[in-house]
Amino acid sequence: MPVEFLGIAATNEGSEVTARSGPSFDKEYTLRLARAHEEYGWDRILFAYGSGSPDPSPAAAYIAARTEKIQILVAHRPNVSYPTFAAKTFATLDRISDGRLAVHFITGGNDHEQQREGDFLTKDQRYARTREAIQIIKKAWTTHEPFDHEGTHYRFHDFVSDTFPVQQPHPPVSFGGSSAAAYAAGGAEADIYCLWGEPLAQTAEQIESVKAAAKAAGRTDLPRIQVAFRPIIAPTEELAWEKAHQTLARIKARTAGAPLSRRHPLKNPENSGSQRLLAVAARGDRHDRALWTPTAAETGGAGNSTALVGTPETVAQALLDYYDLGVDILSARGYDLLDDAIDFGRHVIPIVREEVAKRDATRVAA
């Protein structure tokens, strides 16, 4: 099966190891990073969402108009705009990008972060709202006649859009989460289900949970699976581990004296995904071929935070282990965003693509 690589479309050079030097939306850096992904073999880049961060949709439009091939994944929280408005926004983006858009729906795993923008629903209520929003947006993308909606979270009458996406029937819908409520919502609605980098055995268990939820929802197809990592690569194993420990030291220097990040608590996170990452870290620093957890432990299991450490060959083989589980979208983001995107694209992506081609040829021959 084809394999895809997802990178990050950061709007500035700041990361867990580097304080940004300019504005939160640095146009030149954003474009340089996007073009580096496009040049070095990545398939798609993610425009993430944060309550105080630049709006991902206009940032994505800026990049879409200045690139040719790179696909765009825009993160969206349903609490920040009404579904009919969101549907038009994303259909317009798909037009601007000539059909290169996917939308990642974020339910929100931190009450404090959600409440910054007026969202006071409980976690289970948020998942129900997200599922309802996705259903409305899909319908707005595909329905050419006026329709009404009377739901738990949304109500409107006689809506019809005059703006439809290029992609048919609609742009891919991406979704993530590691709780039963997440599996149920994403299993029912997602084209792509996103997981954070856990050991192989736990990842296999989550994949089965997603599949079971999709089947329980009556689907005959299944979501594609995406898993995210922080690659730390170097020419030799010794240098890679030296770089890993240097990276951890840089993270500790950034978090020193800060009991809470702006978006994520460093201890006792509310969301299941972060709790799972911290549980993995508590069981040991190293797992499977190259998975390293101290980066997750130091950041409270925040988002994509487990690392793959080694030479390009080692990291590529580790990614192929996940591919063999059924993961066909590999998300990777380094700590020095631009340089790491280039290095990963230059040294890791070609190895993985070559090995996937060999596996596919073997299956065809069989």
TORVODO-446778 format. One record per residue (C-alpha): x, y, z. Coordinates in Angstrom, 2 decimals. Each point is the difference from the previous one (the first is absolute). Example, Ala and Ser with C-alpha at 12.3 -4.5 7.8 and 13.67 -1.06 7.14 Angstrom:
% residues 2
12.30; -4.50; 7.80
1.37; 3.44; -0.66
% end
This chain:
% residues 366
0.00; 0.00; 0.00
1.25; 3.55; -0.59
1.75; 1.78; 2.85
-0.28; 3.71; 0.73
2.07; 2.37; 2.11
-1.50; 2.85; 2.03
2.16; 2.86; 1.23
-0.71; 3.21; 1.89
-0.89; 3.38; -1.49
1.27; 2.10; 2.90
-0.53; 3.74; -0.31
3.24; 0.81; 1.86
3.22; -1.75; 0.95
-0.90; -0.48; 3.68
-0.18; -3.51; 1.45
0.50; -1.86; 3.26
3.74; 0.69; -0.32
0.03; 3.45; -1.62
-1.65; 3.27; 0.95
-1.36; 1.78; -3.04
1.88; 3.09; -1.10
-2.76; 1.83; -1.86
-3.79; 0.28; -0.26
-2.32; -2.95; 0.49
-0.75; 0.10; -3.73
3.27; 0.44; -1.84
-1.02; -0.08; -3.67
3.48; -0.60; -1.37
0.79; -2.83; 2.40
-3.41; -1.62; -0.52
0.52; -0.03; -3.76
3.60; -1.19; 0.25
-1.02; -2.91; 2.22
-2.91; -0.98; -2.25
2.16; 0.09; -3.11
2.67; -2.10; 1.72
-2.59; -2.69; 0.66
-1.15; 0.20; -3.61
3.55; -0.20; -1.35
1.14; -2.88; 2.18
-2.75; -2.51; -0.66
-2.62; 0.57; 2.67
-3.65; -0.46; -1.00
-1.89; 2.26; 2.41
0.54; 2.62; 2.69
-2.15; 0.73; 3.04
-1.16; 3.47; 0.98
-0.62; -0.51; 3.72
-2.48; 1.81; 2.24
0.49; 1.81; 3.31
-2.24; 2.48; 1.76
2.48; 2.87; -0.38
1.82; -1.18; -3.13
-0.39; 1.32; -3.54
-3.19; -1.17; -1.69
0.95; -3.10; -2.01
-2.45; 0.55; -2.87
1.37; 3.30; -1.39
3.54; -1.23; 0.71
-0.80; -3.08; -2.07
-1.47; 2.15; -2.78
3.22; 2.04; -0.04
2.07; -3.16; -0.48
-2.42; -1.64; -2.44
0.30; 2.99; -2.33
3.81; -0.20; 0.06
0.61; -3.75; -0.34
-0.85; -2.54; -2.67
-0.04; -3.53; 1.39
0.02; -0.11; 3.77
-3.34; -1.03; 1.49
-1.42; 1.97; 2.90
-1.56; -1.25; 3.22
-1.84; 2.72; 1.94
-0.85; -0.56; 3.66
-3.44; 1.15; 1.08
-1.82; 0.19; 3.34
-3.77; -0.10; -0.46
-0.54; 2.44; 2.88
1.59; 2.90; -1.90
-2.41; 0.27; -2.95
-3.41; -1.24; -1.03
0.11; -3.11; -2.24
-1.63; 1.70; -2.98
2.61; 2.76; 0.12
2.81; -2.52; 0.44
-1.26; -2.01; -2.97
0.23; 3.07; -2.26
3.43; 0.91; 1.35
1.40; -3.45; -0.74
-1.70; -0.29; -3.39
1.61; 3.34; -0.92
3.38; -1.26; 1.21
-0.38; -3.14; -2.07
-0.67; 2.23; -3.03
3.01; 2.22; 0.73
2.24; -3.06; 0.33
-1.43; -1.81; -3.05
-1.18; -2.91; 2.09
2.89; -0.34; 2.45
-1.93; 0.48; 3.26
-0.76; -2.36; 2.89
-1.61; 1.10; 3.29
1.07; -1.24; 3.42
-2.80; 0.32; 2.57
1.14; 0.64; 3.57
-2.42; -0.72; 2.82
2.30; 1.40; 2.69
1.55; -1.90; 2.88
0.64; 2.85; 2.43
-2.85; 1.90; 1.65
2.15; 3.05; 0.72
1.10; 0.33; -3.61
-3.58; -0.41; -1.27
-1.34; 2.56; 2.46
2.42; 2.62; -1.31
-2.35; 0.25; -2.98
-3.28; -0.36; 1.86
-0.44; -3.77; -0.19
-1.32; -1.34; 3.31
-1.39; -3.35; -1.16
1.15; -3.22; 1.63
2.32; -2.31; -1.91
-2.80; -2.43; -0.95
-2.17; 2.92; -1.11
2.87; 1.29; -2.13
0.36; -3.35; -1.76
-3.73; -0.07; -0.73
0.20; 3.55; -1.35
3.01; -0.84; -2.18
-1.80; -2.97; -1.51
-3.08; 2.12; -0.70
2.14; 2.77; -1.52
1.79; -2.44; -2.31
-3.32; -1.40; -1.21
-1.31; 3.50; -0.77
3.20; 1.05; -1.78
0.01; -3.14; -2.14
-3.62; 0.63; -0.93
0.68; 3.66; -0.84
2.89; -1.13; -2.23
-2.13; -2.47; -1.93
-3.60; 1.28; 0.01
-1.18; 2.38; -2.70
-3.51; 0.44; 1.38
-0.97; 1.99; 3.11
-0.18; -2.07; 3.18
-0.97; 0.43; 3.65
1.73; -1.33; 3.08
-1.43; -0.56; 3.48
2.73; -1.46; 2.18
1.29; 0.03; 3.55
2.57; 2.72; -0.61
-1.05; 1.65; -3.27
-3.27; 1.16; -1.50
-0.62; 1.78; -3.32
-2.48; 0.12; -2.87
0.22; 0.18; -3.79
3.78; 0.05; -0.36
1.68; -0.66; -3.32
3.52; 0.93; -0.98
1.06; 1.41; -3.34
3.62; -1.00; 0.68
0.98; -3.63; -0.44
3.39; -1.72; 0.31
2.01; -1.23; -2.95
0.41; -3.44; 1.54
-2.91; -2.36; -0.35
-1.94; -0.94; 1.95
1.89; 2.26; 2.43
3.45; 0.74; 1.47
1.34; -2.66; 2.37
-1.12; 0.26; 3.61
2.71; -0.61; 2.60
-0.66; -0.74; 3.67
2.01; -1.02; 3.06
-0.35; -1.21; 3.55
0.66; -2.96; 2.27
-3.17; -0.31; 2.07
-3.10; -2.11; -0.58
-1.92; 3.16; -0.92
2.68; 0.92; -2.52
0.01; -3.45; -1.60
-3.80; 0.13; -0.32
-0.11; 3.45; -1.61
3.06; -0.38; -2.21
-0.76; -3.59; -0.89
-3.38; 1.12; -1.29
1.02; 3.16; -1.86
3.73; 0.13; -0.80
1.78; -0.79; -3.24
3.30; 0.19; 1.92
0.40; -0.96; 3.66
3.02; 1.53; 1.75
1.96; -1.52; 2.87
3.08; 1.10; 1.92
3.11; -2.14; -0.01
-0.37; -2.84; 2.47
1.78; -3.38; 0.01
-1.01; -2.39; -2.74
-2.18; -2.21; 2.20
-2.02; 2.92; 1.36
-0.31; 1.53; -3.47
-1.37; -3.30; -1.33
-2.57; -0.01; 2.81
-1.11; 3.54; -0.86
-0.30; -0.87; -3.69
-2.30; -2.87; 0.91
-2.09; 2.34; 2.17
-0.40; 2.41; -2.91
-0.96; -2.81; -2.36
-2.54; -1.37; 2.48
-1.56; 3.44; 0.43
-0.25; 0.46; -3.77
-1.69; -3.37; -0.40
-2.35; 0.74; 2.91
-1.01; 3.19; -1.80
-0.99; -2.09; -3.03
2.92; 0.94; -2.21
1.19; -2.40; -2.68
3.20; 2.01; -0.52
2.55; 0.74; 2.73
1.90; 3.18; 0.84
3.60; 0.25; -1.08
2.37; 0.06; 2.98
2.55; 2.72; 0.72
2.63; -0.11; 2.77
2.19; 2.94; 1.08
3.61; 0.11; 1.22
2.87; 2.40; 0.68
2.99; -1.36; -1.98
3.52; 0.61; 1.32
2.49; -1.17; -2.61
3.77; 0.14; -0.50
2.59; -1.83; -2.16
0.84; -2.54; 2.75
-1.93; -1.52; 2.90
2.41; 1.57; 2.47
-0.48; 3.46; -1.46
-3.78; -0.47; -0.15
-0.19; -0.83; 3.71
2.32; 2.87; 0.83
-2.36; 2.27; -1.96
-3.00; -1.49; 1.81
1.41; 0.80; 3.43
0.96; 3.48; -1.15
-3.54; 0.49; -1.23
-1.40; -1.12; 3.35
2.29; 2.45; 1.79
-1.24; 2.79; -2.24
-3.62; -0.94; 0.76
0.72; 0.04; 3.73
1.60; 3.42; -0.30
-3.14; 1.31; -1.74
-2.42; -1.47; 2.57
2.04; 0.84; 3.11
-2.03; 2.04; 2.44
-3.19; -0.31; -2.08
-2.50; -2.30; 1.76
-2.45; 0.42; -2.87
0.45; 0.66; -3.67
-2.49; 2.33; -1.62
-1.92; -2.90; -1.50
0.84; -3.15; 1.90
0.66; -0.93; 3.65
3.39; -1.59; 0.57
-1.51; -2.32; 2.62
-3.34; -1.81; 0.30
-1.37; 0.70; -3.50
-3.73; -0.41; -0.51
0.02; -1.66; -3.41
0.40; -3.75; -0.47
2.67; 0.29; -2.70
2.40; 1.90; 2.25
-0.76; -2.31; 2.92
0.89; -2.97; -2.18
3.31; 1.58; -1.08
0.96; 0.69; 3.60
-0.89; -3.57; 0.96
2.26; -1.28; -2.78
2.79; 2.29; 1.22
-0.45; -1.27; 3.55
0.63; -3.55; -1.22
3.37; 0.90; -1.45
1.96; 2.40; -2.17
0.48; -2.29; -3.02
-2.48; -2.22; -1.81
0.10; -2.18; -3.09
2.59; 0.91; -2.61
0.48; 3.74; 0.59
-2.89; 1.51; 2.01
1.24; 2.35; 2.75
-2.37; 1.49; 2.58
1.86; 2.58; 2.19
-1.03; 2.77; -2.41
-3.63; -0.90; 0.68
0.54; -0.21; 3.75
1.68; 3.40; 0.11
-2.85; 1.71; -1.88
-2.89; -1.68; 1.81
-0.79; -2.25; -2.94
-0.99; 3.06; -2.00
-1.12; -0.95; -3.48
2.56; -1.53; -2.30
2.83; -0.43; 2.51
1.54; -3.48; -0.13
3.23; -0.23; -1.98
1.55; -2.47; -2.41
3.77; 0.06; 0.47
2.73; -1.40; -2.23
1.61; 0.13; -3.39
-2.27; 0.67; -2.97
-0.01; -3.74; -0.68
-1.03; -0.84; 3.58
-2.77; 2.61; 0.07
-1.22; -1.10; -3.44
-0.19; -3.62; 1.14
-1.87; 1.07; 3.14
-2.53; 1.85; -2.16
-0.34; -3.08; -2.19
-0.87; -2.02; 3.12
-3.04; 2.26; 0.38
-0.76; -0.21; -3.70
-0.11; -3.78; 0.36
-2.67; 0.45; 2.70
-2.20; 1.83; -2.51
1.18; 3.59; 0.50
0.21; 1.69; -3.39
0.38; 3.66; 1.05
3.17; 0.76; 1.95
0.09; 3.35; 1.78
3.42; 1.35; 0.94
1.19; 3.30; 1.42
3.49; 0.77; 1.21
0.98; 2.44; 2.70
1.97; 2.34; -2.26
-2.87; 0.24; -2.41
1.54; 1.07; -3.29
3.31; -1.88; 0.19
-1.66; -3.16; 1.29
-2.66; 0.08; -2.73
2.75; 0.17; -2.63
2.11; -2.73; 1.63
-2.96; -2.34; 0.46
-1.18; 0.59; -3.56
3.47; -0.49; -1.41
1.09; -3.04; 2.03
-3.03; -1.88; 1.42
-2.92; 0.42; -2.41
1.82; -1.58; -2.99
0.89; -3.11; 2.02
-3.59; -0.48; 1.17
-1.45; 0.53; -3.47
2.46; -2.47; -1.52
-0.80; -2.67; 2.59
-3.75; 0.55; -0.34
0.33; -0.43; -3.78
1.80; -3.30; 0.59
-2.75; -1.18; 2.34
-2.68; 0.97; -2.50
1.83; -1.78; -2.83
0.28; -3.15; 2.13
-3.75; 0.08; 0.72
-0.81; 0.39; -3.70
2.34; -2.86; -0.91
-1.61; -2.21; 2.61
% end
